[in-house]
Amino acid sequence: MFEKSGFYEHDDLWNENFLITQGLSGYTFVAQKSTLIRGFMWQAASTSGSSIIDRMVFSIDNKFIETVPRASLKFESNPTLGPSLSLVIPGKWWLLGPHFYKMSFQNVNGQEQWSLSVTVKCLPTKDLRFMVIPIQGTKRHFLPTQEWYDDIHRSMLRLGSLFPVRDGVIQDLDHSNPAGIRYQIGAAMEAWPEEVGIHTIDYCGQTKQINSRHGNVDVTILYRPHQVGEDVGGISVIGGCPTRGCNCVSGKLGNGLGVTAACFAQETGHNFGLEPPGSPHFQDPQDHGHSKDAKIDNSDGYAYDFVNSRYYKDNLPHGGFLGDTLNNTGGGAFQGSDSILFNSYDWEHLRQEIMKISDNYTGVF
């Protein structure tokens, strides 16, 4: 039975090498989250062999689920391991608990050319619900634009992949719309209230109002892009806020890399206890509470980006690396939103802490 993402080599039990992952080797499997399967088929996947594969028949616990056409299968090759084929199986088919999954690759006549069978144990998770509040400066003519909102939307899509939650990212807090990440963008508030004559301001007021009725927000994020000459940064607390909250001054770095998703993810991670004592990445002596390791261990080269449907190693910034979201001093969180992941320890820590949210009744559990 498989409980963690990874590349598995053939042995006396398995005839083939295969990859099964929800992002990074070592991640525990989460129910209803998209999963990449890649099988290295050896002789069965020679050029002539792969050309006769017409479809994949997918079953769970020996019950037929669906047929995937050849056009949805990706044929690849590795200099060492040889030919392979892969596909992303949607989260809806990864069920809670242990289940037996079989992928049968067949020719046009329905004859099986190759198959992969695995028993995978998926763990429970809950959805994460965010309130994002744009923070403006009226006197400075620093007001929300469509670019601000686009940045928030892109960042939430990335969080849907980064966090151990089920599939789905929607701009709606309504629990009747199932999604691993649900969020609402609130009314803009003043970053420098005294400049406009406001002496007291409750940045969590909108969250309090929603939670008094529905209990629908887990994390409040104050967001604004950094101004010219200002550094990016974040803090995992909002003064006077009784619930989880953080403040992100983000946007794009001078090199053009966006770091808003990294800020959202890191500060939300702090709200759930990252980087915890006991972690092999605890802690950066120059930046307490953060990972001491800037680089994510991607030694097998198969860390997968589900937002852009590609392996991270194929799209790292020039001179960059796959960064640990909880590292700052080594540049981990500053590799750009398309080049970061949580380390495997933090992934499971987050899942366990998210499961403790007492008023959160949606997810897979």
C-alpha positions as a Markdown table, in Angstrom:
| # | Residue | x | y | z |
|---|---|---|---|---|
| 1 | Met | 0.0 | 0.0 | 0.0 |
| 2 | Phe | 1.3 | 3.5 | -0.9 |
| 3 | Glu | 0.9 | 6.3 | 1.5 |
| 4 | Lys | 3.3 | 8.9 | 0.1 |
| 5 | Ser | 4.1 | 10.5 | -3.3 |
| 6 | Gly | 7.2 | 9.3 | -4.9 |
| 7 | Phe | 9.1 | 7.4 | -7.6 |
| 8 | Tyr | 9.0 | 3.7 | -7.0 |
| 9 | Glu | 11.5 | 1.3 | -8.5 |
| 10 | His | 10.6 | -2.2 | -9.7 |
| 11 | Asp | 11.4 | -5.1 | -7.3 |
| 12 | Asp | 10.1 | -8.6 | -6.7 |
| 13 | Leu | 6.5 | -7.2 | -6.4 |
| 14 | Trp | 6.5 | -4.5 | -9.0 |
| 15 | Asn | 7.5 | -5.3 | -12.6 |
| 16 | Glu | 7.9 | -1.7 | -13.6 |
| 17 | Asn | 9.1 | 1.7 | -12.4 |
| 18 | Phe | 6.4 | 4.2 | -11.8 |
| 19 | Leu | 5.8 | 7.7 | -10.4 |
| 20 | Ile | 2.7 | 8.6 | -8.4 |
| 21 | Thr | 2.6 | 12.1 | -6.9 |
| 22 | Gln | 0.5 | 15.0 | -5.7 |
| 23 | Gly | 3.4 | 17.4 | -6.1 |
| 24 | Leu | 6.6 | 16.3 | -4.3 |
| 25 | Ser | 8.1 | 12.9 | -3.3 |
| 26 | Gly | 7.3 | 12.4 | 0.4 |
| 27 | Tyr | 3.9 | 14.1 | 0.4 |
| 28 | Thr | 1.2 | 12.1 | 2.1 |
| 29 | Phe | -1.7 | 11.4 | -0.2 |
| 30 | Val | -4.8 | 13.7 | 0.3 |
| 31 | Ala | -8.3 | 12.6 | -0.7 |
| 32 | Gln | -9.8 | 14.2 | -3.8 |
| 33 | Lys | -6.6 | 15.9 | -4.9 |
| 34 | Ser | -5.3 | 15.6 | -8.5 |
| 35 | Thr | -2.6 | 13.0 | -8.8 |
| 36 | Leu | 0.0 | 12.4 | -11.5 |
| 37 | Ile | 0.7 | 8.8 | -12.5 |
| 38 | Arg | 3.6 | 8.0 | -14.8 |
| 39 | Gly | 4.5 | 4.4 | -15.7 |
| 40 | Phe | 7.9 | 3.4 | -17.2 |
| 41 | Met | 6.8 | 0.5 | -19.3 |
| 42 | Trp | 10.0 | -1.1 | -20.4 |
| 43 | Gln | 9.7 | -3.4 | -23.4 |
| 44 | Ala | 5.9 | -2.9 | -23.4 |
| 45 | Ala | 6.4 | 0.8 | -24.1 |
| 46 | Ser | 8.8 | 0.6 | -26.9 |
| 47 | Thr | 8.1 | 2.8 | -29.9 |
| 48 | Ser | 6.1 | 0.1 | -31.6 |
| 49 | Gly | 4.4 | -0.9 | -28.3 |
| 50 | Ser | 3.3 | 2.6 | -27.3 |
| 51 | Ser | 1.9 | 3.2 | -30.8 |
| 52 | Ile | -0.7 | 0.5 | -30.4 |
| 53 | Ile | -2.1 | 1.8 | -27.1 |
| 54 | Asp | -5.5 | 3.3 | -27.8 |
| 55 | Arg | -6.9 | 4.1 | -24.4 |
| 56 | Met | -6.7 | 3.6 | -20.6 |
| 57 | Val | -9.4 | 2.0 | -18.6 |
| 58 | Phe | -9.5 | 3.2 | -15.0 |
| 59 | Ser | -11.1 | 1.2 | -12.2 |
| 60 | Ile | -11.3 | 1.5 | -8.4 |
| 61 | Asp | -11.7 | -1.6 | -6.2 |
| 62 | Asn | -12.2 | -3.6 | -9.5 |
| 63 | Lys | -15.2 | -1.4 | -10.5 |
| 64 | Phe | -15.1 | 0.4 | -13.8 |
| 65 | Ile | -14.8 | 4.2 | -13.5 |
| 66 | Glu | -14.0 | 5.6 | -16.9 |
| 67 | Thr | -12.1 | 5.2 | -20.2 |
| 68 | Val | -9.4 | 7.8 | -21.0 |
| 69 | Pro | -8.7 | 8.2 | -24.7 |
| 70 | Arg | -5.2 | 8.1 | -26.1 |
| 71 | Ala | -5.2 | 11.8 | -26.8 |
| 72 | Ser | -5.3 | 12.4 | -23.0 |
| 73 | Leu | -2.2 | 10.2 | -22.4 |
| 74 | Lys | 1.2 | 11.8 | -22.5 |
| 75 | Phe | 4.0 | 9.7 | -24.0 |
| 76 | Glu | 7.4 | 10.6 | -22.7 |
| 77 | Ser | 11.0 | 9.2 | -22.5 |
| 78 | Asn | 13.8 | 9.2 | -20.0 |
| 79 | Pro | 17.4 | 8.7 | -21.0 |
| 80 | Thr | 17.9 | 6.1 | -18.2 |
| 81 | Leu | 14.5 | 4.7 | -17.6 |
| 82 | Gly | 13.2 | 4.6 | -21.2 |
| 83 | Pro | 9.8 | 5.3 | -22.5 |
| 84 | Ser | 6.8 | 6.0 | -20.3 |
| 85 | Leu | 3.3 | 7.4 | -20.4 |
| 86 | Ser | 1.6 | 9.6 | -17.9 |
| 87 | Leu | -1.7 | 11.3 | -17.1 |
| 88 | Val | -3.2 | 13.4 | -14.3 |
| 89 | Ile | -6.1 | 11.6 | -12.7 |
| 90 | Pro | -8.6 | 14.2 | -11.2 |
| 91 | Gly | -9.0 | 14.4 | -7.5 |
| 92 | Lys | -12.6 | 13.2 | -7.5 |
| 93 | Trp | -11.4 | 9.6 | -8.1 |
| 94 | Trp | -8.9 | 9.6 | -5.2 |
| 95 | Leu | -11.1 | 8.4 | -2.4 |
| 96 | Leu | -10.7 | 8.6 | 1.4 |
| 97 | Gly | -8.9 | 5.7 | 2.9 |
| 98 | Pro | -7.2 | 2.8 | 1.2 |
| 99 | His | -8.5 | 1.7 | -2.3 |
| 100 | Phe | -7.2 | -0.4 | -5.1 |
| 101 | Tyr | -6.7 | 1.5 | -8.4 |
| 102 | Lys | -5.9 | -0.1 | -11.7 |
| 103 | Met | -5.0 | 1.5 | -15.0 |
| 104 | Ser | -5.3 | -0.8 | -17.9 |
| 105 | Phe | -3.7 | 0.4 | -21.2 |
| 106 | Gln | -5.4 | -1.2 | -24.1 |
| 107 | Asn | -5.3 | -1.4 | -27.9 |
| 108 | Val | -8.2 | -0.6 | -30.3 |
| 109 | Asn | -9.4 | -4.1 | -29.8 |
| 110 | Gly | -9.6 | -3.8 | -26.0 |
| 111 | Gln | -6.6 | -6.1 | -25.4 |
| 112 | Glu | -4.5 | -5.0 | -22.5 |
| 113 | Gln | -0.9 | -4.1 | -23.5 |
| 114 | Trp | 0.3 | -3.0 | -20.1 |
| 115 | Ser | -1.3 | -2.2 | -16.7 |
| 116 | Leu | -0.4 | -0.5 | -13.4 |
| 117 | Ser | -2.2 | -1.5 | -10.2 |
| 118 | Val | -1.7 | 0.2 | -6.8 |
| 119 | Thr | -3.4 | 0.4 | -3.5 |
| 120 | Val | -3.2 | 4.0 | -2.3 |
| 121 | Lys | -4.3 | 5.3 | 1.1 |
| 122 | Cys | -5.6 | 8.9 | 1.0 |
| 123 | Leu | -5.9 | 11.0 | 4.2 |
| 124 | Pro | -8.7 | 13.4 | 5.2 |
| 125 | Thr | -8.5 | 17.1 | 4.8 |
| 126 | Lys | -10.7 | 20.2 | 5.2 |
| 127 | Asp | -11.2 | 23.2 | 2.8 |
| 128 | Leu | -9.4 | 26.5 | 3.5 |
| 129 | Arg | -11.5 | 29.6 | 3.4 |
| 130 | Phe | -9.9 | 33.0 | 3.0 |
| 131 | Met | -10.9 | 36.7 | 3.2 |
| 132 | Val | -8.5 | 38.9 | 1.2 |
| 133 | Ile | -8.7 | 42.6 | 1.9 |
| 134 | Pro | -7.0 | 45.0 | -0.5 |
| 135 | Ile | -5.1 | 47.7 | 1.4 |
| 136 | Gln | -5.0 | 51.1 | -0.3 |
| 137 | Gly | -3.6 | 54.5 | 0.2 |
| 138 | Thr | -6.1 | 57.1 | -0.9 |
| 139 | Lys | -4.0 | 60.2 | -0.2 |
| 140 | Arg | -1.1 | 58.6 | -2.1 |
| 141 | His | -3.4 | 57.7 | -5.1 |
| 142 | Phe | -2.5 | 54.1 | -4.4 |
| 143 | Leu | -5.7 | 52.4 | -5.2 |
| 144 | Pro | -6.7 | 48.8 | -6.2 |
| 145 | Thr | -6.6 | 48.1 | -10.0 |
| 146 | Gln | -7.5 | 45.1 | -12.0 |
| 147 | Glu | -3.9 | 44.0 | -11.8 |
| 148 | Trp | -4.3 | 43.8 | -8.0 |
| 149 | Tyr | -7.3 | 41.5 | -8.4 |
| 150 | Asp | -5.6 | 39.4 | -11.0 |
| 151 | Asp | -2.7 | 38.9 | -8.7 |
| 152 | Ile | -5.0 | 37.7 | -5.9 |
| 153 | His | -6.8 | 35.3 | -8.3 |
| 154 | Arg | -3.5 | 33.8 | -9.6 |
| 155 | Ser | -2.2 | 33.4 | -6.1 |
| 156 | Met | -5.3 | 31.6 | -4.9 |
| 157 | Leu | -4.9 | 29.1 | -7.8 |
| 158 | Arg | -1.4 | 28.5 | -6.7 |
| 159 | Leu | -2.5 | 27.9 | -3.1 |
| 160 | Gly | -4.9 | 25.3 | -4.4 |
| 161 | Ser | -1.9 | 23.3 | -5.6 |
| 162 | Leu | 0.5 | 24.2 | -2.7 |
| 163 | Phe | -1.8 | 23.2 | 0.2 |
| 164 | Pro | -2.9 | 19.7 | 1.2 |
| 165 | Val | -6.5 | 20.3 | 0.3 |
| 166 | Arg | -8.9 | 18.7 | -2.3 |
| 167 | Asp | -9.2 | 20.0 | -5.8 |
| 168 | Gly | -11.0 | 23.3 | -6.6 |
| 169 | Val | -10.4 | 27.0 | -6.2 |
| 170 | Ile | -13.5 | 29.3 | -6.2 |
| 171 | Gln | -14.2 | 32.9 | -5.3 |
| 172 | Asp | -17.2 | 32.0 | -3.1 |
| 173 | Leu | -17.4 | 31.2 | 0.6 |
| 174 | Asp | -20.7 | 29.3 | 0.2 |
| 175 | His | -20.2 | 25.8 | 1.6 |
| 176 | Ser | -22.6 | 24.4 | -1.0 |
| 177 | Asn | -19.9 | 24.9 | -3.6 |
| 178 | Pro | -17.2 | 22.3 | -2.8 |
| 179 | Ala | -13.6 | 23.4 | -3.3 |
| 180 | Gly | -10.3 | 23.0 | -1.5 |
| 181 | Ile | -9.7 | 26.7 | -1.6 |
| 182 | Arg | -12.6 | 29.2 | -1.2 |
| 183 | Tyr | -12.1 | 32.9 | -1.0 |
| 184 | Gln | -13.8 | 36.3 | -1.0 |
| 185 | Ile | -12.2 | 39.6 | -1.8 |
| 186 | Gly | -13.4 | 42.2 | 0.7 |
| 187 | Ala | -13.9 | 46.0 | 0.4 |
| 188 | Ala | -10.6 | 47.9 | 0.3 |
| 189 | Met | -9.3 | 49.5 | 3.5 |
| 190 | Glu | -6.7 | 52.2 | 4.3 |
| 191 | Ala | -3.1 | 51.2 | 4.8 |
| 192 | Trp | -2.4 | 54.6 | 6.3 |
| 193 | Pro | -5.7 | 55.5 | 8.0 |
| 194 | Glu | -4.3 | 58.5 | 9.8 |
| 195 | Glu | -3.7 | 60.2 | 6.4 |
| 196 | Val | -7.4 | 60.2 | 5.8 |
| 197 | Gly | -8.5 | 61.1 | 9.3 |
| 198 | Ile | -9.3 | 57.6 | 10.5 |
| 199 | His | -8.1 | 57.1 | 14.1 |
| 200 | Thr | -9.2 | 53.5 | 14.7 |
| 201 | Ile | -9.6 | 50.8 | 12.2 |
| 202 | Asp | -10.6 | 47.2 | 12.5 |
| 203 | Tyr | -9.0 | 45.2 | 9.6 |
| 204 | Cys | -10.8 | 42.1 | 10.6 |
| 205 | Gly | -14.2 | 43.8 | 10.8 |
| 206 | Gln | -15.4 | 42.2 | 7.6 |
| 207 | Thr | -14.3 | 38.8 | 8.7 |
| 208 | Lys | -16.0 | 39.2 | 12.1 |
| 209 | Gln | -19.3 | 40.2 | 10.3 |
| 210 | Ile | -19.2 | 37.1 | 8.1 |
| 211 | Asn | -18.2 | 34.7 | 10.9 |
| 212 | Ser | -21.0 | 36.0 | 13.1 |
| 213 | Arg | -23.4 | 34.8 | 10.6 |
| 214 | His | -21.8 | 31.8 | 8.9 |
| 215 | Gly | -18.4 | 31.0 | 10.4 |
| 216 | Asn | -17.0 | 30.9 | 6.9 |
| 217 | Val | -13.5 | 32.4 | 7.1 |
| 218 | Asp | -10.4 | 30.6 | 8.4 |
| 219 | Val | -7.7 | 33.1 | 7.4 |
| 220 | Thr | -7.8 | 36.9 | 6.7 |
| 221 | Ile | -5.1 | 38.3 | 4.5 |
| 222 | Leu | -4.4 | 42.0 | 4.1 |
| 223 | Tyr | -2.9 | 42.5 | 0.7 |
| 224 | Arg | -1.2 | 45.2 | -1.3 |
| 225 | Pro | 1.6 | 45.3 | -3.9 |
| 226 | His | 4.8 | 47.0 | -2.7 |
| 227 | Gln | 5.4 | 50.6 | -3.7 |
| 228 | Val | 8.4 | 51.8 | -5.6 |
| 229 | Gly | 11.5 | 51.6 | -3.4 |
| 230 | Glu | 9.7 | 49.4 | -0.8 |
| 231 | Asp | 10.7 | 45.9 | 0.0 |
| 232 | Val | 8.2 | 43.0 | -0.1 |
| 233 | Gly | 7.4 | 41.2 | 3.1 |
| 234 | Gly | 4.8 | 39.8 | 5.4 |
| 235 | Ile | 3.7 | 39.2 | 9.0 |
| 236 | Ser | 1.5 | 36.5 | 10.3 |
| 237 | Val | -0.6 | 38.5 | 12.6 |
| 238 | Ile | -3.2 | 41.3 | 12.2 |
| 239 | Gly | -3.5 | 43.6 | 15.3 |
| 240 | Gly | -6.9 | 43.1 | 17.1 |
| 241 | Cys | -7.9 | 40.2 | 14.9 |
| 242 | Pro | -9.3 | 37.3 | 17.0 |
| 243 | Thr | -8.9 | 34.8 | 14.1 |
| 244 | Arg | -6.0 | 33.7 | 12.0 |
| 245 | Gly | -4.7 | 36.6 | 9.9 |
| 246 | Cys | -1.7 | 37.9 | 8.1 |
| 247 | Asn | -0.4 | 41.0 | 6.2 |
| 248 | Cys | 1.3 | 40.7 | 2.8 |
| 249 | Val | 3.1 | 43.5 | 1.0 |
| 250 | Ser | 4.0 | 41.6 | -2.2 |
| 251 | Gly | 3.5 | 41.8 | -6.0 |
| 252 | Lys | 6.5 | 41.4 | -8.3 |
| 253 | Leu | 10.2 | 41.6 | -7.6 |
| 254 | Gly | 12.6 | 43.7 | -9.7 |
| 255 | Asn | 13.4 | 40.6 | -11.8 |
| 256 | Gly | 9.7 | 40.3 | -12.7 |
| 257 | Leu | 9.0 | 37.2 | -10.5 |
| 258 | Gly | 5.7 | 37.4 | -8.6 |
| 259 | Val | 5.9 | 36.5 | -4.9 |
| 260 | Thr | 2.3 | 37.1 | -3.8 |
| 261 | Ala | 1.4 | 33.5 | -3.6 |
| 262 | Ala | 4.6 | 32.8 | -1.7 |
| 263 | Cys | 3.6 | 35.4 | 0.9 |
| 264 | Phe | 0.1 | 34.2 | 1.2 |
| 265 | Ala | 1.3 | 30.6 | 1.6 |
| 266 | Gln | 4.1 | 31.4 | 4.1 |
| 267 | Glu | 2.1 | 33.6 | 6.3 |
| 268 | Thr | -0.9 | 31.3 | 6.3 |
| 269 | Gly | 1.6 | 28.5 | 7.1 |
| 270 | His | 2.7 | 30.5 | 10.1 |
| 271 | Asn | -0.9 | 30.7 | 11.2 |
| 272 | Phe | -0.9 | 26.9 | 11.3 |
| 273 | Gly | 2.4 | 26.6 | 13.2 |
| 274 | Leu | 5.1 | 26.5 | 10.6 |
| 275 | Glu | 8.1 | 26.0 | 10.9 |
| 276 | Pro | 7.5 | 23.7 | 13.9 |
| 277 | Pro | 10.1 | 22.2 | 16.3 |
| 278 | Gly | 10.6 | 18.6 | 15.4 |
| 279 | Ser | 10.8 | 19.4 | 11.7 |
| 280 | Pro | 14.1 | 18.4 | 10.0 |
| 281 | His | 14.1 | 22.0 | 8.6 |
| 282 | Phe | 13.8 | 23.7 | 11.9 |
| 283 | Gln | 15.0 | 26.4 | 12.1 |
| 284 | Asp | 16.9 | 29.2 | 10.3 |
| 285 | Pro | 19.3 | 30.7 | 12.9 |
| 286 | Gln | 19.0 | 34.0 | 11.2 |
| 287 | Asp | 15.2 | 33.9 | 10.8 |
| 288 | His | 13.6 | 32.1 | 13.6 |
| 289 | Gly | 10.4 | 30.2 | 12.8 |
| 290 | His | 11.4 | 29.6 | 9.2 |
| 291 | Ser | 12.9 | 26.7 | 7.3 |
| 292 | Lys | 16.7 | 26.6 | 7.4 |
| 293 | Asp | 16.8 | 25.0 | 4.0 |
| 294 | Ala | 16.2 | 27.3 | 0.9 |
| 295 | Lys | 16.0 | 24.4 | -1.6 |
| 296 | Ile | 13.3 | 21.8 | -1.8 |
| 297 | Asp | 14.9 | 18.3 | -2.1 |
| 298 | Asn | 13.9 | 17.3 | -5.7 |
| 299 | Ser | 16.5 | 14.7 | -6.0 |
| 300 | Asp | 14.4 | 12.4 | -8.2 |
| 301 | Gly | 13.5 | 15.3 | -10.5 |
| 302 | Tyr | 9.8 | 14.6 | -10.5 |
| 303 | Ala | 8.3 | 17.4 | -8.5 |
| 304 | Tyr | 5.2 | 18.3 | -10.5 |
| 305 | Asp | 3.4 | 21.6 | -11.0 |
| 306 | Phe | -0.3 | 21.0 | -11.3 |
| 307 | Val | -1.1 | 24.6 | -12.1 |
| 308 | Asn | 1.0 | 24.7 | -15.3 |
| 309 | Ser | 1.0 | 20.9 | -16.0 |
| 310 | Arg | 4.7 | 20.4 | -16.1 |
| 311 | Tyr | 7.7 | 19.3 | -14.0 |
| 312 | Tyr | 9.2 | 22.1 | -11.9 |
| 313 | Lys | 12.7 | 21.3 | -13.1 |
| 314 | Asp | 11.7 | 22.2 | -16.7 |
| 315 | Asn | 10.7 | 25.8 | -15.7 |
| 316 | Leu | 12.9 | 27.1 | -12.9 |
| 317 | Pro | 14.0 | 30.7 | -13.2 |
| 318 | His | 17.4 | 31.3 | -14.7 |
| 319 | Gly | 20.0 | 30.5 | -12.0 |
| 320 | Gly | 17.2 | 29.6 | -9.6 |
| 321 | Phe | 15.9 | 26.5 | -7.9 |
| 322 | Leu | 12.8 | 25.0 | -6.4 |
| 323 | Gly | 12.3 | 27.0 | -3.2 |
| 324 | Asp | 11.1 | 26.1 | 0.2 |
| 325 | Thr | 8.1 | 28.4 | 0.8 |
| 326 | Leu | 9.1 | 28.8 | 4.5 |
| 327 | Asn | 12.7 | 30.0 | 3.8 |
| 328 | Asn | 13.6 | 33.7 | 3.3 |
| 329 | Thr | 17.3 | 34.2 | 3.9 |
| 330 | Gly | 18.3 | 31.7 | 1.3 |
| 331 | Gly | 15.8 | 33.0 | -1.2 |
| 332 | Gly | 13.5 | 30.0 | -1.0 |
| 333 | Ala | 10.3 | 32.0 | -1.0 |
| 334 | Phe | 11.7 | 34.4 | -3.6 |
| 335 | Gln | 12.0 | 32.0 | -6.5 |
| 336 | Gly | 8.6 | 33.1 | -7.9 |
| 337 | Ser | 5.2 | 31.7 | -7.3 |
| 338 | Asp | 5.7 | 29.0 | -10.0 |
| 339 | Ser | 8.9 | 27.7 | -8.4 |
| 340 | Ile | 8.0 | 27.0 | -4.7 |
| 341 | Leu | 6.6 | 24.2 | -2.7 |
| 342 | Phe | 6.1 | 23.3 | 1.0 |
| 343 | Asn | 8.6 | 20.7 | 2.1 |
| 344 | Ser | 7.1 | 17.2 | 2.8 |
| 345 | Tyr | 7.2 | 17.6 | 6.6 |
| 346 | Asp | 5.3 | 20.9 | 6.4 |
| 347 | Trp | 2.8 | 19.4 | 4.0 |
| 348 | Glu | 1.7 | 16.8 | 6.5 |
| 349 | His | 1.9 | 19.2 | 9.4 |
| 350 | Leu | -0.4 | 21.6 | 7.6 |
| 351 | Arg | -2.9 | 18.8 | 6.9 |
| 352 | Gln | -3.0 | 17.8 | 10.5 |
| 353 | Glu | -3.5 | 21.4 | 11.7 |
| 354 | Ile | -6.1 | 22.2 | 9.1 |
| 355 | Met | -8.1 | 19.2 | 10.3 |
| 356 | Lys | -8.2 | 20.8 | 13.8 |
| 357 | Ile | -10.4 | 23.7 | 12.6 |
| 358 | Ser | -13.4 | 23.1 | 14.8 |
| 359 | Asp | -16.0 | 25.2 | 12.8 |
| 360 | Asn | -14.9 | 23.9 | 9.4 |
| 361 | Tyr | -17.4 | 21.3 | 8.2 |
| 362 | Thr | -16.4 | 21.0 | 4.6 |
| 363 | Gly | -13.7 | 18.9 | 3.0 |
| 364 | Val | -13.1 | 15.1 | 2.8 |
| 365 | Phe | -13.2 | 13.5 | 6.2 |
